[in-house]
Amino acid sequence: MCLLGRIQALDSHNRITLLEIIEDRHNNGSIIVTSQIPVQGWYDIIGEKTIADAILDRLIHQSHRLELHGESMRKKRGINKG
């Protein structure tokens, strides 16, 4: 969850909601997740270890991961505007 540009851990309501959404979609359809937080940092963002395990188990084990590397597009656009 991002609030005013600051990354914060999910509260209990949002944590459960995320798990329910993922459980509803698991093995029934695609889920696209984008994040600037590395997967190993998701435990801190999700908050509760047991729920984080359940969420990550459903997302990671059958996923295709694309990790992008390079300079921020915000930085590139800022340079081109000047």
Backbone torsions as a table, in degrees:
resi	resn	phi	psi	omega
1	MET	NA	135.3	179.7
2	CYS	-117.4	127.9	179.6
3	LEU	-127.6	112.8	-179.4
4	LEU	53.1	41.0	175.5
5	GLY	82.3	-0.6	179.7
6	ARG	-108.2	130.5	178.3
7	ILE	-78.7	129.9	179.2
8	GLN	-130.4	152.6	176.2
9	ALA	-66.7	150.3	177.3
10	LEU	-68.1	143.6	172.0
11	ASP	-81.7	173.2	-173.3
12	SER	-61.5	-38.3	179.5
13	HIS	-64.0	-48.4	-179.5
14	ASN	-67.9	-33.2	177.9
15	ARG	-62.9	-47.4	-179.8
16	ILE	-67.3	-40.0	178.5
17	THR	-61.2	-45.2	177.7
18	LEU	-60.2	-44.8	178.5
19	LEU	-61.2	-42.9	179.7
20	GLU	-63.2	-41.8	178.5
21	ILE	-62.4	-45.8	-178.8
22	ILE	-66.1	-40.6	178.0
23	GLU	-63.5	-39.4	178.6
24	ASP	-62.8	-36.7	-177.2
25	ARG	-88.0	-22.0	-175.0
26	HIS	-57.6	124.7	-178.5
27	ASN	64.0	8.9	178.5
28	ASN	-115.8	-17.8	-177.7
29	GLY	-179.3	-179.1	-176.6
30	SER	-83.5	152.1	173.1
31	ILE	-130.8	129.2	175.1
32	ILE	-111.9	124.8	-180.0
33	VAL	-122.2	131.0	173.6
34	THR	-120.7	143.5	-179.2
35	SER	-159.5	147.3	172.1
36	GLN	-97.8	2.0	176.7
37	ILE	-94.9	127.4	176.2
38	PRO	-60.0	149.5	-177.1
39	VAL	-51.5	-41.2	-179.2
40	GLN	-63.1	-19.0	177.4
41	GLY	-87.9	-6.8	-177.8
42	TRP	-66.8	-30.2	178.1
43	TYR	-58.3	-41.6	179.3
44	ASP	-67.3	-38.7	-179.2
45	ILE	-72.7	-42.0	-180.0
46	ILE	-68.3	-40.9	173.0
47	GLY	104.1	-72.8	-175.7
48	GLU	-88.5	125.0	-171.9
49	LYS	-58.7	-43.3	-177.2
50	THR	-63.5	-43.7	179.2
51	ILE	-70.8	-38.5	176.6
52	ALA	-60.3	-42.6	176.7
53	ASP	-58.6	-44.4	-178.7
54	ALA	-64.9	-45.3	179.9
55	ILE	-63.0	-50.8	-176.6
56	LEU	-67.4	-34.5	177.5
57	ASP	-59.8	-43.9	-178.8
58	ARG	-72.5	-32.7	-178.2
59	LEU	-83.8	-46.6	-167.9
60	ILE	-79.2	-41.1	-168.9
61	HIS	-70.0	-20.5	178.3
62	GLN	-121.6	26.5	-172.8
63	SER	-100.9	162.2	168.1
64	HIS	-112.5	115.6	-176.7
65	ARG	-101.9	134.3	174.2
66	LEU	-120.2	113.3	178.1
67	GLU	-104.6	122.6	-178.6
68	LEU	-96.7	140.1	179.1
69	HIS	-129.3	149.2	177.7
70	GLY	139.8	-178.8	-178.9
71	GLU	-71.7	146.9	178.6
72	SER	-60.1	136.0	175.9
73	MET	-65.8	-29.7	176.4
74	ARG	-62.0	-41.4	179.1
75	LYS	-66.7	-44.2	-179.4
76	LYS	-61.9	-44.5	-179.7
77	ARG	-65.7	-38.2	178.6
78	GLY	-63.2	-38.9	178.7
79	ILE	-66.5	-40.9	-178.1
80	ASN	-70.8	-25.7	-179.7
81	LYS	-73.7	-32.2	-173.2
82	GLY	-69.3	NA	NA
